[in-house]
């Protein structure tokens, strides 16, 4: 045996990964993650697929630790910003049924799992007994790009008091976008394929007019409504504008003409929402961010692919540096979600269960082959240093739903957590 040979990455992972305990265990096992996070202001917790039970439970445990033990003050997720304000009010004791509120405000978009709703119920209970409530925030465009209504309807209501002559822009955009409304950007992009180009151009024009109006009239609006309401209005108008741009880009993708720059519209809004949240809140604000692995990666994607050129995480990493920590969650096997196109479904796709495919040798999941029995976390910074010191081949893809994405995982994430075996959320097993 050659004692000078470098340790293969899978062997290094088996020797250096931190094992993670179950939901009711003491938090000692989270010490490696705690050290990795340090004083970072934003910690992103990803997942390779929505609607996976184990990801939701693990995220909940880490979130509680960061809130209760490390003073994190905001929980931000893939939910429309306007809808997020409604859920934030609920977590602070507001009226209403959570399931009904989320159904009404997400248009059926499936990122909000049963486990995620349990986390929100815990957050409401936590806020009821603390002197420093945790703020909940949605960062996303409405219904993941499926409808302009959740953003433009509150804008129209506010403009009726602030600038009545501008209401026509919001109302016209709502009317023009109604044929495109669906439960996700996937559905709306499909609907665009059958919508007259002149109507689409008219919608884009009126949204640009609305955006110009609310930004050009900044001082007048603030004098009338105050800075907080003004920022909400501007955020919602930007959300509508970005939604229109994302739908256009996705329709082009379906036509076989993907443009990675245009596909970044949604991720740009996600990143800008979080950065504005940091600007609008106290200097000691610390945020736990829950989103798909594809959104939180620190790296850009190459041109000429069906992936956004600039994911949210890349923009945040460039802006925040070490204040942004990205933790991907993936799996070694088990059951996962397959998204099947279905024009008759509100979201434009059906979610069904499928066995997770075997991990290719060049995937990040293959690194965990020697840890078959418990969730484990690797510090990718340390693994990357080992790989590059010895010139070892690095993983070039990571699991997404029932397939794999080309991602340089050791650069894209600060840590990767791998769950050996996954099952589906209660929503998909009823």
N, C-alpha and C positions, 0 to 999 in steps of 0.2 A: 504494500500500500504506500502511495506517495504522500508523505505527511505534509509536504509543502503545497499540495494541490488546494485551490480555494474551495471553500464550502459551497456546494450548489445552493441556489436560492431556496428551493423547497426544503432542504435540510436546515438552512439558516432559519427559515420561518418556523419550522418545527421546534427548534431550540430556543428561539427568541420571542415567539408570539406570547402575548398575555392572554390567559384564559379568562373568560367572563362568566360570572355566576348567574343564577336565576333571579326572578323578580323579587323574592323575599329575603335574599341573602344580604349580609352586610356589604357596605360599599368599598371594602378594601381593594377588591379586584379592579376598581376604576382608577386606582392611583396612577398607572401608566398613562391613561387618557388624561387625567388631571395634569400630569407633568407636561404632556404634549401641548395642552391648551394654554397653560400658563396664564398670562394676563390678557389673552386675546379677547377682543370685544365681540367677535362674531364666530360662532361655532356652527358649522353646517353639518347636519346629520342626514346622509343620503339613503337611498334604497335602490336596488336594481329593478324593482317593480313595485307599483302600488298594489295594495290589497294583499299583502303578505303578513300573516299574523305575527311571526317572530320578529320582523322588523319593527312593527308597531309596539310590541311589548318592550323590546330593547331600547327603542327610542324614548319610550315613556320613562323607563328606569333612569336613563342618562339625563333626561330633562329634569326629573325630580331632584336628582343629585345636584345638577348645576343651579337650579333655583334655590334649593334649601341649604346647600352647603357652600356654594360659590357666588351667590348673590346675583345670578342672572335675572334680568328684569323684563325681558320681552320674549315671547314665543311667536315666531313668524313662520308662515306656511304658504304653500301653493294654493291660495284662495284669492279671489278678486279683492282689490283694496276696499272698494265700497262695501262689499259683503263682509269683509273683515271687521269693519266698524260695527256692524250689527252683532257679530259674534263676540267681539270685544265687550260690548255692553252686556251681553248675556253672561259672560264669564265674571262680570263684576256685579252680578245679582239681578240682571234684567229679566223681564218676563219672557215667556215663550217656551216652546218645546225645542230642544236642540236639533233633533232629527228633522223636524218640520222646517226649522230655520235654514239648515244646511241644504235641504232639498230645494227649498224655494230660491236660495241665493246662489247655488252652484249649477243649476240647470241640469242636474243629474251627472255632472262630471265626477268620475269615480276615484279621485285621489283621496277623498275623505273616507277612511275605512272605519269599521266598527271600533277597532283599537284606538284610532285617532280620536274618535268621539269620546271614548272613555277617558282619554287624556284631557280633553276639554272639560269633562265633568269633574275630574280631579282638580283642574285649574280653578274652576268656579268654587269648589269647596276650599281650596287653599286660599283664594282671595277673600273668602268670607271670614277667615280667622287670622289674617295677617294685617299688620299696619302698613305694609308696602305691597299693594297688589301688583301682580304681574300683568303686563299689557299683552294682549293678543293682537296680532297684525296679519292681515292678508297683504301679499306683495304683488299679486298676479293681475293680469288682464282678466276681464270678466269671463267666467265659465271656460277658462283656458282658451279663450279666443272664440267661444261659441256664440256669444251674443253681446251686442252693444248695450242692451237695455239696462243691466244692473249698474252700469256706469253712467249712462246718459239720463236715466229717469231722475236720479237725485240732482243731477246738474240742471235739468229743466226746472225742477222745483225751486232750487236756489236762485236761478236766474230770474224767475218770476218776481222775486223781491229785489234782487240786486241790479238787474239790467234787463227789463222786460223785452226790449227790442231784440235781444240776443236769443230769446227762447226759440225763435223760429229755426235757428240753426240746429239746435238739439232735437226739436220735434221732426224736422225734415230728415235728419240722419236716422232717427228711430224708424220713421216710416220707410225709408229706402232700404234699411238693413233688415226689416222684418222677414223678408223671404229667405234670408241667410241664417236666421236664428236656429241654433241647435245646442246640444249639450256639450260640445267641444269644438275646437278649431277644426278638427278632422271633419265634422259634419258640415260646418259652414264653408270650408274650402270646397267640399264636394258640391254644395249648393251653388257656389260661385261659377262652377263650370257650365251651369245652365243659365246664368244670369246675363242679360244683355250688357255688353261692355260699356255702353253709354251710361247705363244706370250705375254701374260700378264706379265710373269716373265721376259721376255726379255726387255719389256718396263720399268719395275721397275729397272732392272739392269742398263740400259743405263742412266736413270735419276739419279741414285745414282753415276754413273761415272761422269756425268756432274756436279752434286753438289760437288763432291770431287774436281773436276778440278778447278772450279771457287773459291772455298774456299781455297784450297791449294796454288793457284797462286795469292793470295791476293796482295802481294807487287808488283808483276810484273804487274798485271792488273791496280793497282792504278797509278804506274809510267807511264803506257801507256795512260790511259783514264781519270785519276783523280778520287777522292773519290766519287763524286756524281754519276757519271755514273756506277762506280763499284758497289755501293750499290743498284742501280736500277737493275743491272744484277743479283746480288745475290738474291735480293727479287723475281725477276721473276723466277729464277731457283727453289727457295724454293716453290713458288706458284705452279709450275708444279709438283714438288715432292709431295707436300701435296695433290694436286688434284688427283694424281694417288692413294695415300693411301686412300683418302676419297671415291673414286669410288670403290675400293676394299671392304671397310667396308660397303658401302651401298649395294653392290651386296650380301655380306654375310647376311645383314639384310633382303633382299628380299628372301634369301634362308632359312630364319627362324633361323639364327645364329647371332643375334645381339651382338656386342661387344661395350659397351659404351665408352671404352678407345679409340679404333680405330676410332669410329665415331667422336672423338674430333678433327680430323685432320684439318677440316675447321676452327673451332673456335680457335684452336691454332694459325693458320696463321693470322686470324683477330686480335687476341690480340697482337701477335708479331709485326704485321704491325703498329698498333697504338703506341706501346711502342717505336719502332724504329723511328717513326715519331716524338715523343716527344724528343728523343735523338738527332735527326738531326736538330731540329729547335731551335729557341731562347728560353731562359729560361722562358720568359713570355708568351709562346704559350699556348693558351687555345682552346680546341677542343669541338665542338658540334658533337656528333656521332649519326647517324640515322641508326637503325637496328631493326630487329624483337625482340619482348620481349624475345623470347627464347634464343637469342644471348646475351642480355644485363644483364641477371639476375646475381646477386652477388653469388648465391648459386651453388654448384655442384649438379649433378644429380646422383641418385643411380646406382650402377652396375646392370646389368641384364635387362636394359630397352632399348628401341629404341631411347633414347635421349643421346646426347654427355655427357660423364662423366664430362668434364670440359668445360662449355660454355665460350665464350669470356669474359663476364662480371665477371665471377668468377676469371679468371686469372688477369684481370685488378684490381679488388677489392683487391686481395691478394698483388699485386705489388704496387698499388697507395694508398690504404687505403682511407682516407677522401678526397683525390684528385679525386676520382671517385664517381659520383652521377648517379644513375640509375632511370629513370622515365618511368614506363610502361604506355602504353595507351591501354584501352580496351573499351568495350561497354556494355550497358544494353540490347540492342536489335537492331532491324532494319534488314538491309540486310548485308550479309557478303559474303565471297568468299569460294567456295568449289573447291578443287583441285581434278580433276577426272583423274586417270591414262589413258593415251592415247598414245600408242607407235607411232602413226602416227604424233603426234604433235611434233614440234621441241624441245619443253621443256620436252617432255615425259608426259605431263599432260595438261589438259584443265582447264581454270578457268571459273567457271560459278557462277551466283548469286543464293543465297539461303537465306531463312529467318534464322536469328541467333537463335539458340536454347535457350530456357529459362535457366536462371542462376540457377544452383543447390544451395541448401542452404549453402553448404560448400565452395562456390566459392567466390573470391574477388568481383565479380560483384554483388553478393547478398547484399554486404554491402551498395551499392548505391541505394537500392530499394526505400528509402525515399527521393531521389533527382531526380525526374523524368523529370525535364524540362530544365536543363542546364548542360554543362560539369562541372565536379567538380573534385577537387584534394584532396587527403588525404596524409598527412605526415605519412608514415607507421612506421617511428621510434616512433612517439608519440602514434600511435594506438597500436603498439606492446608493448610498455611500459604499456599502460592501460590494454591490454589483459593479460599480464603476472603478473601484480600486483594483478589481481583479478582471475587468473586461468581460463579465458574464452577461449572457443574453437576458434582457429584461422582458417582462410580460407586455404584450402589445394589444391586448383586448380584455374586456370585462363584460360580465353577464348583463343583459338587458332583456327582461321578460323571458321569452323562449329562444333567444338568440344571443349574440355577442357583438359588442360595439368595438371598433378600433380606437382604443384609448391608451396612451402611454401612462399606465396607472401609477407608476412610481413617481411621476412628475405631477399627475393630475390630482392626487390626493395626499394629504399629510398622514393619513392612516386608513387602513382597510380592515373592516370587521367582516369575518366570514362565518355564517351560520351553517353548520353541516347539513341540516335537513330542514326545509321550509314547508309550511302548510299555508292554506289560504285563509284570508280574513273570514270572520263569521258572515259577512255580507255575501260572500260567494259560496258558502257551504250550507245555506239555509235550504 
